Amino acid sequence: MIRSYKFLAVALISIISFTACEDKEKKEQAESERMEMEQMEAEREAEMRANEEKMEMESNSIAAKAMGTEQLSTLVSALQAAELAQMMKEEAGPFTVFAPTNDAFAKIDQATLENLLKPENKEQLQTVLKYHVVSGEVMASDLAQQISANNGTYSFSTVEGAELTATMQGDNIVIKDGNGQTANIVQADVDASNGVVHIIDAVVMKKS
């Protein structure tokens, strides 16, 4: 009889222990699943925020500003032909772009311009356009300050590698290219999510 009680006691303890272990495993599994779900939700939210931020940046990018400005439509066509529009749209930069107007492009010999826009001349067109781009955000006030600090002339490098030179003509900032040709900033400090745009009235060219 005593042996029977002992057997029942051992069996009962075993059942209780097994149940306790099973409950513990279930709790651990439930906790693991909960944490996994929370992590997945956090990742989804982070991805959504990143996509929203990217869309907002692109909608206010240099490329978007140019596309929304009627007098820069030729520049937009050139950026697309040179496959640089995406860079001005998606890359964080910041960049400073000296953006020639349609009238500025109209001053170029049309046969030369049409030739530049051909697919086989993409690299040459990229060189021309990158000569209008500077790394970093340079506001008009920054240019004016540097011109004043450097005895009236301030030279700076473009992403193409060659330099542009800025001077003052009265209250206006004038940009001189490698050939000595000049362009006036007709509208300064067009703010963008990845930099700033200064609209100019001539196309600048590196020294030939």
C-alpha positions as CSV (number, residue, x, y, z in Angstrom):
1,M,0.0,0.0,0.0
2,I,2.8,2.4,1.0
3,R,4.6,1.5,-2.2
4,S,1.4,2.4,-4.2
5,Y,1.3,5.8,-2.5
6,K,4.9,6.4,-3.2
7,F,4.3,5.5,-6.9
8,L,1.4,7.9,-7.1
9,A,3.3,10.6,-5.4
10,V,6.2,10.2,-7.8
11,A,3.8,10.2,-10.8
12,L,2.0,13.3,-9.5
13,I,5.3,15.1,-9.1
14,S,6.3,14.1,-12.6
15,I,3.1,15.3,-14.0
16,I,3.3,18.6,-12.2
17,S,7.0,19.1,-13.3
18,F,6.1,18.2,-16.9
19,T,3.2,20.6,-16.8
20,A,5.3,23.4,-15.3
21,C,8.0,22.8,-18.0
22,E,5.4,22.8,-20.7
23,D,3.9,26.0,-19.4
24,K,7.4,27.6,-19.2
25,E,8.1,26.6,-22.8
26,K,4.8,28.0,-24.0
27,K,5.5,31.3,-22.2
28,E,9.0,31.5,-23.7
29,Q,7.6,30.7,-27.1
30,A,4.8,33.3,-26.8
31,E,7.4,35.9,-25.6
32,S,9.7,35.1,-28.5
33,E,6.8,35.4,-31.0
34,R,5.7,38.7,-29.4
35,M,9.3,40.1,-29.6
36,E,9.6,38.9,-33.2
37,M,6.3,40.6,-34.1
38,E,7.4,43.9,-32.4
39,Q,10.7,43.8,-34.3
40,M,8.9,43.2,-37.6
41,E,6.5,46.1,-36.9
42,A,9.4,48.4,-35.9
43,E,11.1,47.5,-39.2
44,R,8.0,48.1,-41.2
45,E,7.5,51.5,-39.5
46,A,11.2,52.4,-40.1
47,E,10.9,51.5,-43.8
48,M,7.7,53.5,-44.1
49,R,9.4,56.5,-42.5
50,A,12.4,56.1,-44.7
51,N,10.2,56.0,-47.8
52,E,8.2,59.0,-46.7
53,E,11.4,61.0,-46.0
54,K,12.8,59.9,-49.4
55,M,9.7,61.0,-51.2
56,E,9.7,64.3,-49.4
57,M,13.3,64.9,-50.2
58,E,12.9,64.0,-53.9
59,S,9.8,66.2,-54.2
60,N,11.9,69.2,-53.0
61,S,15.2,68.2,-54.6
62,I,17.3,70.2,-57.0
63,A,15.9,68.2,-59.9
64,A,12.3,68.8,-58.7
65,K,12.9,72.5,-58.3
66,A,14.3,72.7,-61.9
67,M,11.5,70.6,-63.3
68,G,9.0,73.0,-61.6
69,T,10.7,76.1,-63.1
70,E,9.6,76.9,-66.7
71,Q,12.7,78.9,-67.5
72,L,14.9,75.9,-66.7
73,S,13.2,73.3,-69.0
74,T,16.3,73.2,-71.4
75,L,18.5,72.4,-68.4
76,V,16.2,69.7,-67.3
77,S,16.3,68.1,-70.8
78,A,20.1,68.3,-70.7
79,L,20.3,66.7,-67.2
80,Q,18.1,63.9,-68.4
81,A,20.1,63.4,-71.6
82,A,23.3,63.3,-69.5
83,E,21.7,60.9,-67.0
84,L,22.4,63.3,-64.2
85,A,18.7,64.1,-63.3
86,Q,18.6,61.1,-60.8
87,M,21.7,62.3,-59.1
88,M,20.2,65.8,-58.6
89,K,17.0,64.1,-57.4
90,E,18.1,61.2,-55.2
91,E,21.6,62.0,-53.9
92,A,21.7,63.8,-50.5
93,G,24.5,66.2,-51.5
94,P,24.4,68.9,-50.6
95,F,25.1,70.5,-54.0
96,T,25.2,74.1,-55.2
97,V,24.0,74.3,-58.8
98,F,24.4,77.3,-61.1
99,A,21.5,76.7,-63.4
100,P,21.4,78.4,-66.8
101,T,18.0,79.6,-68.1
102,N,16.5,78.6,-71.4
103,D,17.7,82.0,-72.8
104,A,21.2,81.2,-71.6
105,F,21.1,77.9,-73.6
106,A,19.7,79.8,-76.6
107,K,22.9,81.8,-76.7
108,I,24.8,78.7,-77.6
109,D,25.0,77.7,-81.3
110,Q,22.0,75.5,-81.7
111,A,23.9,72.9,-83.8
112,T,26.4,72.6,-81.0
113,L,23.6,72.2,-78.4
114,E,21.8,69.6,-80.4
115,N,25.1,67.7,-80.9
116,L,25.7,67.8,-77.1
117,L,22.3,66.3,-76.5
118,K,23.0,63.3,-78.6
119,P,23.4,60.0,-76.7
120,E,26.9,59.4,-78.2
121,N,28.0,62.7,-76.6
122,K,26.7,62.0,-73.1
123,E,30.2,62.2,-71.4
124,Q,30.9,65.6,-73.0
125,L,27.5,66.8,-71.9
126,Q,28.1,65.5,-68.4
127,T,31.4,67.5,-68.3
128,V,29.6,70.7,-69.3
129,L,26.8,70.2,-66.7
130,K,29.1,69.2,-63.9
131,Y,31.0,72.4,-64.4
132,H,27.9,74.1,-63.1
133,V,27.8,72.0,-59.9
134,V,29.7,72.6,-56.6
135,S,29.9,70.2,-53.7
136,G,28.4,71.7,-50.5
137,E,25.7,74.3,-50.0
138,V,27.1,77.8,-51.0
139,M,24.6,80.6,-50.5
140,A,24.9,83.9,-52.2
141,S,25.9,85.5,-48.9
142,D,28.7,83.0,-48.6
143,L,30.0,83.9,-52.1
144,A,29.8,87.6,-51.3
145,Q,31.6,87.1,-48.1
146,Q,34.4,85.1,-49.8
147,I,34.7,87.7,-52.6
148,S,35.1,90.4,-50.0
149,A,37.6,88.4,-48.0
150,N,39.7,87.6,-51.1
151,N,40.2,91.1,-52.5
152,G,37.2,91.0,-54.8
153,T,37.8,87.7,-56.5
154,Y,36.9,84.2,-55.2
155,S,37.8,81.0,-57.1
156,F,36.3,77.6,-56.3
157,S,36.3,74.1,-57.7
158,T,33.3,72.4,-59.4
159,V,32.5,68.7,-59.2
160,E,33.9,68.5,-62.8
161,G,37.3,69.5,-61.3
162,A,37.9,72.9,-63.1
163,E,37.4,76.2,-61.3
164,L,34.9,79.0,-61.5
165,T,35.6,82.6,-60.3
166,A,33.1,84.8,-58.5
167,T,33.3,88.6,-58.4
168,M,30.9,91.5,-57.6
169,Q,29.5,93.9,-60.0
170,G,27.6,96.5,-57.9
171,D,25.3,94.4,-55.8
172,N,25.3,91.5,-58.3
173,I,27.4,88.3,-58.2
174,V,29.1,87.5,-61.5
175,I,30.5,84.0,-62.3
176,K,33.4,83.8,-64.7
177,D,34.4,80.6,-66.4
178,G,37.7,79.3,-67.6
179,N,37.4,81.1,-70.9
180,G,36.8,84.5,-69.3
181,Q,33.1,84.5,-70.2
182,T,30.7,85.7,-67.5
183,A,27.3,84.8,-66.2
184,N,25.1,86.9,-63.8
185,I,23.2,85.3,-60.9
186,V,19.7,86.5,-61.7
187,Q,18.0,84.6,-59.0
188,A,19.9,83.4,-55.9
189,D,19.3,80.9,-53.1
190,V,16.5,78.7,-54.5
191,D,16.4,76.3,-51.6
192,A,16.2,72.5,-52.2
193,S,16.3,69.5,-49.9
194,N,19.7,68.5,-51.2
195,G,21.3,71.9,-51.8
196,V,20.7,75.2,-53.3
197,V,20.2,76.6,-56.9
198,H,21.4,79.9,-58.3
199,I,19.8,80.7,-61.6
200,I,22.3,82.3,-64.1
201,D,21.9,84.0,-67.5
202,A,24.7,82.2,-69.4
203,V,26.1,78.8,-69.8
204,V,29.7,78.6,-68.3
205,M,32.3,76.5,-70.1
206,K,35.6,75.1,-68.8
207,K,38.8,76.3,-70.5
208,S,39.0,74.7,-73.9
